[in-house]
Amino acid sequence: MFQLCVLGSGSGGNCIVLNTGRTCLLIDVGFGWRTLKRRLKASGIQLPQVDAALITHGHSDHVSGIHSIVKDQNPVIFLNEGTREEVAELQELPRGELFSSRPFTIGDIEVQPFPVSHDSLDPVGFRLTTQGITGAVATDLGEIDLVSERRLQGCDWLVIESNHDLELLKAGSYPWFLKQRLLSNNGHLSNCSLSKFLAGAFDGRADHLFLAHLSRTNNHPEIAVEFATRALQSRPSPSNTCVHLTDQDKPSIVLEL
């Protein structure tokens, strides 16, 4: 059994659920437990208990629901030293576990953290393997560097950022300092940057690609899908990867493998 669903993705909150039947794992907890329960019900995923949560970095849209879920579900919260240092209220978790750059296991899921370029303290993405199925999550990063590029290869599924359209961002109402932040190598990945990866360094293996962290102001779902689809079709050997959207306010499709 393998189920994956992006319960919400964007600046208002982020959470992904991975359920193997033996282990229920959340990746980021940017929503309270009531919201997560409602979205799990909407997705059709039935969970007896949340076993653990993996945290990518310390920004509030990825950690604001941790205390709510700890109170109700009491999962183990896995985070690195940078995130614990960045978010003071995470320093005294009742079931907090620190991870480093080395692979570790949660139930029947093998986890490989990898560094990403983002303006937080020691942000990471995750490569996850269970039951012979491998995928990766990279939802907040300004660029796909060589390390990230390697971790995104050989995957069956990917959840990856497609935050903004360059033209919409440049013409939009954001102040210049915020535009500079988003456009920097430590900001957020644009549709264009993702498409360059998909057309070039991407190995074409992943059957499913979830576009994550779309900006409501500086992007549009149709634009993001068009960029990704064109890039995949432009490859020397066009990829059959299915492109899926994620949303700030509702769960994505449930991937079952």
C-alpha positions, 0 to 999 in steps of 0.5 A: 500500500502506498498513498501520497497526497499534498494536503495543502501547499502555499504561503498559507500552509504546507503539508504532505501525507504519505501512508504505507499502511504501516507508517503514516508520515506528514511532511511539514505541518503548516495547518492545525489538526482540525484542518488536516482532519478535514482535508484527510477526509476530503481526500479519502485517506483514512488514518488510524494515527499519525506516526511522525512528521518531517520538517523541511525548515522553520518558516511558519507556513511549514511549522505553525500546526506542530503544537496542534498535532502534537496535542492531538496525535503525539507524533514524533517530530523530526527536524534538524538543528537549524530548524530547532534553532530558528523556531524557539517553540520547537526546542522543547518538543515532547517527542522531538528527534534531530536528524543530520544529513545521514539517511534514517528510517521512520517505520518502513520509510527510508529518509534521505535529507538533502540541503536546498537553497532557501532563506531559512536556517539549514533548509532541506528537501527529502528523498523517501523510499518505501516498498521499492517506491522512491520519491522526493520533496523539494518545495522551497528552494531558489534553484536546483543545484547539483546536490538537489539535481542528484536527489531528484533523479531515479524517482517514481514521483516528485513534489517540487516547487513551481512558485511564480511566473517571472512576468507576473512577478515583475509586473506585479504589486510586490515591493522591489525588496520582496521581488528580489528575495523571490528571484534570488537563488535563496528564494522560490523556484519559478516556472521557468527554472523548473521547466529548464530542469525538466527539459534538461537534467531531469532523467524523465523517470518519474511518472508523477510530478506535483507542482507545489507552492504556487503563488496566488498573486504571481502565478496561475495554475494553467501557466505553471502546468503549461510550462511544465508540460512543454518542458517535458514534451521538449525532451529528446525522448518526451516524458510521459510524466503526469503533471498534477496541481496542488492547492493552498485550500484543498488536497491534491489527487491521491497518488496510489501505487 
